């Protein structure tokens, strides 16, 4: 599996280079990312791939000095469970 960044989304590609999931966001100004959607094809669920998509968003925010508003229920759960994401959470 590979994660690639496209315009305002990370796409998860399987070994056949087919889309297997995504995480999308919108920018609210230059300092805020709003994660609004995370999806992994049911065939690939249970492998921690959605977590990797959210982690990619967290790393992007850290690199760009942004804060994240996790509107997507899955992303919100990840932020609630992972205290190491607190540095990029917009309170």
N, CA, C and O of each residue as an XYZ file, in Angstrom:
364
protein
N       0.836     -1.180      0.000
C       0.000      0.000      0.000
C       0.883      1.247      0.000
O       1.941      1.289      0.628
N       0.422      2.227     -0.706
C       1.163      3.482     -0.812
C       0.185      4.635     -0.607
O      -0.961      4.579     -1.052
N       0.650      5.671      0.067
C      -0.159      6.880      0.245
C       0.477      7.991     -0.570
O       1.669      8.269     -0.444
N      -0.342      8.626     -1.414
C       0.127      9.748     -2.239
C      -0.724     10.970     -1.928
O      -1.926     10.869     -1.681
N      -0.074     12.118     -1.948
C      -0.815     13.364     -1.742
C      -1.259     13.920     -3.080
O      -0.477     14.019     -4.025
N      -2.525     14.279     -3.138
C      -3.087     14.981     -4.280
C      -3.664     16.281     -3.747
O      -3.493     16.594     -2.569
N      -4.334     17.029     -4.580
C      -4.903     18.305     -4.145
C      -5.925     18.089     -3.037
O      -7.008     17.552     -3.273
N      -5.576     18.508     -1.839
C      -6.423     18.440     -0.643
C      -6.944     17.034     -0.333
O      -8.064     16.863      0.150
N      -6.107     16.030     -0.622
C      -6.432     14.666     -0.193
C      -5.189     13.801     -0.246
O      -4.255     14.043     -1.010
N      -5.219     12.763      0.615
C      -4.250     11.686      0.532
C      -5.007     10.491     -0.021
O      -6.090     10.158      0.459
N      -4.440      9.852     -1.024
C      -5.073      8.682     -1.625
C      -4.241      7.449     -1.286
O      -3.011      7.473     -1.342
N      -4.938      6.376     -0.934
C      -4.321      5.103     -0.600
C      -4.408      4.214     -1.832
O      -5.497      3.936     -2.333
N      -3.245      3.768     -2.319
C      -3.208      2.932     -3.514
C      -2.787      1.516     -3.139
O      -1.857      1.322     -2.356
N      -3.482      0.524     -3.705
C      -3.106     -0.862     -3.446
C      -1.938     -1.249     -4.347
O      -1.421     -0.408     -5.082
N      -1.520     -2.507     -4.298
C      -0.355     -2.960     -5.055
C      -0.579     -2.910     -6.568
O       0.385     -2.886     -7.332
N      -1.833     -2.894     -7.003
C      -2.151     -2.773     -8.429
C      -2.321     -1.306     -8.831
O      -2.781     -1.004     -9.932
N      -1.942     -0.394     -7.920
C      -2.034      1.053     -8.148
C      -3.485      1.526     -8.304
O      -3.759      2.514     -8.986
N      -4.410      0.801     -7.659
C      -5.820      1.176     -7.665
C      -6.161      1.854     -6.352
O      -5.605      1.521     -5.305
N      -7.072      2.802     -6.413
C      -7.459      3.532     -5.211
C      -8.197      2.619     -4.239
O      -9.175      1.965     -4.599
N      -7.706      2.589     -2.993
C      -8.305      1.745     -1.967
C      -8.831      2.556     -0.794
O      -9.471      2.007      0.102
N      -8.567      3.862     -0.792
C      -9.046      4.715      0.285
C      -8.568      6.136      0.093
O      -7.785      6.437     -0.807
N      -9.070      7.019      0.979
C      -8.663      8.418      0.906
C      -8.955      9.128      2.211
O      -9.785      8.693      3.009
N      -8.257     10.225      2.409
C      -8.574     11.175      3.463
C      -8.565     12.539      2.798
O      -7.600     12.903      2.126
N      -9.639     13.291      2.984
C      -9.720     14.605      2.357
C      -9.756     15.693      3.424
O     -10.163     15.463      4.563
N      -9.320     16.879      3.023
C      -9.352     18.027      3.912
C      -9.605     19.277      3.104
O      -9.463     19.288      1.881
N      -9.977     20.319      3.797
C     -10.054     21.643      3.187
C      -9.207     22.575      4.041
O      -9.015     22.349      5.236
N      -8.714     23.607      3.414
C      -7.906     24.589      4.121
C      -8.799     25.755      4.526
O      -9.565     26.280      3.718
N      -8.685     26.144      5.776
C      -9.403     27.321      6.282
C      -8.328     28.370      6.542
O      -7.800     28.482      7.648
N      -8.023     29.117      5.520
C      -6.923     30.061      5.624
C      -5.600     29.326      5.488
O      -5.563     28.179      5.043
N      -4.531     29.979      5.867
C      -3.209     29.392      5.686
C      -2.741     28.580      6.891
O      -1.687     27.946      6.836
N      -3.512     28.593      7.978
C      -3.043     27.960      9.203
C      -3.883     26.791      9.692
O      -3.534     26.165     10.692
N      -4.996     26.478      9.002
C      -5.899     25.440      9.505
C      -6.273     24.451      8.403
O      -6.642     24.842      7.295
N      -6.170     23.154      8.733
C      -6.659     22.058      7.892
C      -7.903     21.488      8.563
O      -7.908     21.250      9.771
N      -8.944     21.272      7.789
C     -10.151     20.635      8.313
C     -10.254     19.255      7.659
O     -10.548     19.144      6.469
N     -10.009     18.203      8.452
C     -10.161     16.841      7.923
C     -11.653     16.537      7.917
O     -12.298     16.498      8.965
N     -12.196     16.319      6.704
C     -13.642     16.168      6.592
C     -14.092     14.772      6.155
O     -15.289     14.485      6.158
N     -13.152     13.903      5.779
C     -13.577     12.593      5.276
C     -12.399     11.626      5.301
O     -11.298     11.960      4.863
N     -12.643     10.432      5.814
C     -11.667      9.340      5.752
C     -12.423      8.091      5.321
O     -13.474      7.768      5.874
N     -11.880      7.390      4.327
C     -12.537      6.187      3.810
C     -11.490      5.164      3.407
O     -10.470      5.507      2.810
N     -11.753      3.894      3.740
C     -10.954      2.772      3.250
C     -11.937      1.729      2.724
O     -12.918      1.395      3.388
N     -11.664      1.226      1.534
C     -12.494      0.199      0.920
C     -12.660     -0.958      1.907
O     -11.693     -1.361      2.552
N     -13.887     -1.500      2.031
C     -14.133     -2.579      2.990
C     -13.172     -3.767      2.857
O     -12.885     -4.437      3.849
N     -12.680     -4.031      1.660
C     -11.739     -5.123      1.429
C     -10.467     -4.963      2.259
O      -9.841     -5.953      2.640
N     -10.086     -3.712      2.539
C      -8.813     -3.425      3.199
C      -8.957     -2.971      4.646
O      -7.967     -2.617      5.287
N     -10.173     -2.978      5.161
C     -10.379     -2.512      6.536
C      -9.774     -3.472      7.543
O      -9.585     -4.656      7.262
N      -9.475     -2.942      8.720
C      -8.908     -3.757      9.782
C      -7.394     -3.894      9.709
O      -6.803     -4.676     10.454
N      -6.764     -3.138      8.813
C      -5.312     -3.211      8.650
C      -4.605     -1.937      9.124
O      -3.400     -1.783      8.925
N      -5.353     -1.033      9.748
C      -4.746      0.201     10.240
C      -4.479      1.232      9.167
O      -3.696      2.158      9.379
N      -5.120      1.088      8.015
C      -4.835      1.992      6.895
C      -5.469      3.363      7.076
O      -4.873      4.373      6.701
N      -6.662      3.414      7.643
C      -7.287      4.715      7.901
C      -6.442      5.500      8.902
O      -6.292      6.716      8.777
N      -5.896      4.807      9.889
C      -5.014      5.455     10.859
C      -3.793      6.054     10.162
O      -3.348      7.148     10.508
N      -3.253      5.330      9.177
C      -2.096      5.833      8.432
C      -2.450      7.063      7.610
O      -1.630      7.969      7.464
N      -3.662      7.102      7.074
C      -4.099      8.284      6.319
C      -4.174      9.502      7.236
O      -3.699     10.581      6.878
N      -4.769      9.332      8.417
C      -4.848     10.452      9.366
C      -3.445     10.858      9.812
O      -3.157     12.048      9.941
N      -2.577      9.886     10.046
C      -1.200     10.192     10.445
C      -0.486     11.000      9.365
O       0.317     11.878      9.681
N      -0.770     10.714      8.101
C      -0.172     11.487      7.005
C      -0.639     12.939      7.072
O       0.140     13.859      6.824
N      -1.910     13.139      7.406
C      -2.424     14.495      7.569
C      -1.768     15.219      8.726
O      -1.466     16.409      8.628
N      -1.547     14.507      9.822
C      -0.881     15.091     10.989
C       0.540     15.508     10.632
O       0.978     16.598     10.998
N       1.259     14.650      9.922
C       2.632     14.985      9.525
C       2.662     16.187      8.590
O       3.548     17.036      8.695
N       1.704     16.262      7.681
C       1.614     17.421      6.775
C       1.396     18.693      7.582
O       2.045     19.709      7.335
N       0.481     18.636      8.545
C       0.199     19.814      9.376
C       1.440     20.234     10.157
O       1.745     21.423     10.246
N       2.145     19.280     10.714
C       3.367     19.602     11.467
C       4.402     20.264     10.564
O       5.014     21.267     10.931
N       4.585     19.698      9.398
C       5.586     20.207      8.465
C       5.253     21.638      8.010
O       6.144     22.458      7.790
N       3.949     21.911      7.875
C       3.514     23.215      7.358
C       3.119     24.189      8.465
O       2.696     25.310      8.179
N       3.251     23.775      9.728
C       2.915     24.655     10.840
C       1.427     24.968     10.942
O       1.042     26.081     11.301
N       0.590     23.973     10.623
C      -0.859     24.167     10.648
C      -1.483     23.449     11.836
O      -0.869     22.575     12.449
N      -2.699     23.831     12.143
C      -3.522     23.143     13.133
C      -4.628     22.408     12.383
O      -4.994     22.788     11.271
N      -5.157     21.349     13.002
C      -6.188     20.523     12.380
C      -7.478     20.591     13.178
O      -7.477     20.527     14.408
N      -8.579     20.722     12.447
C      -9.919     20.548     13.011
C     -10.430     19.223     12.438
O     -10.706     19.148     11.241
N     -10.561     18.178     13.261
C     -11.009     16.873     12.755
C     -12.538     16.760     12.757
O     -13.128     16.328     13.747
N     -13.171     17.146     11.657
C     -14.634     17.036     11.566
C     -15.087     15.619     11.238
O     -16.162     15.195     11.662
N     -14.285     14.896     10.498
C     -14.589     13.503     10.163
C     -14.646     12.689     11.455
O     -13.733     12.787     12.275
N     -15.695     11.888     11.658
C     -15.802     11.114     12.904
C     -14.600     10.206     13.167
O     -14.173     10.073     14.314
N     -14.056      9.587     12.139
C     -12.896      8.719     12.354
C     -11.687      9.535     12.792
O     -10.996      9.163     13.740
N     -11.429     10.645     12.106
C     -10.289     11.504     12.476
C     -10.477     12.037     13.892
O      -9.515     12.112     14.656
N     -11.698     12.407     14.247
C     -11.979     12.902     15.599
C     -11.626     11.839     16.635
O     -11.024     12.143     17.665
N     -12.005     10.588     16.356
C     -11.685      9.477     17.258
C     -10.168      9.322     17.394
O      -9.664      9.102     18.495
N      -9.451      9.433     16.295
C      -7.990      9.325     16.340
C      -7.388     10.423     17.210
O      -6.483     10.159     18.002
N      -7.878     11.645     17.072
C      -7.364     12.746     17.885
C      -7.727     12.562     19.353
O      -6.940     12.911     20.233
N      -8.915     12.015     19.626
C      -9.320     11.760     21.007
C      -8.449     10.683     21.655
O      -8.177     10.746     22.854
N      -8.010      9.697     20.870
C      -7.262      8.561     21.409
C      -5.748      8.754     21.417
O      -5.047      8.093     22.184
N      -5.239      9.643     20.583
C      -3.784      9.785     20.445
C      -3.322     11.138     20.979
O      -3.425     12.160     20.301
N      -2.821     11.120     22.189
C      -2.389     12.376     22.813
C      -1.208     13.003     22.073
O      -0.976     14.205     22.201
N      -0.459     12.214     21.305
C       0.671     12.780     20.568
C       0.229     13.621     19.368
O       1.070     14.217     18.695
N      -1.069     13.677     19.093
C      -1.590     14.558     18.043
C      -1.994     15.921     18.603
O      -2.384     16.806     17.841
N      -1.909     16.103     19.915
C      -2.385     17.319     20.567
C      -1.692     18.578     20.043
O      -2.283     19.657     20.043
N      -0.436     18.440     19.595
C       0.298     19.615     19.119
C      -0.291     20.233     17.859
O      -0.057     21.409     17.584
N      -1.053     19.458     17.087
C      -1.647     20.017     15.860
C      -3.167     20.163     15.951
O      -3.805     20.586     14.987
N      -3.747     19.819     17.090
C      -5.197     19.944     17.260
C      -5.564     21.395     17.532
O      -5.036     22.019     18.452
N      -6.474     21.922     16.723
C      -6.976     23.276     16.986
C      -8.036     23.174     18.053
O      -9.054     22.504     17.882
N      -7.782     23.852     19.164
C      -8.707     23.766     20.297
C      -9.759     24.834     20.225
O     -10.622     24.911     21.099
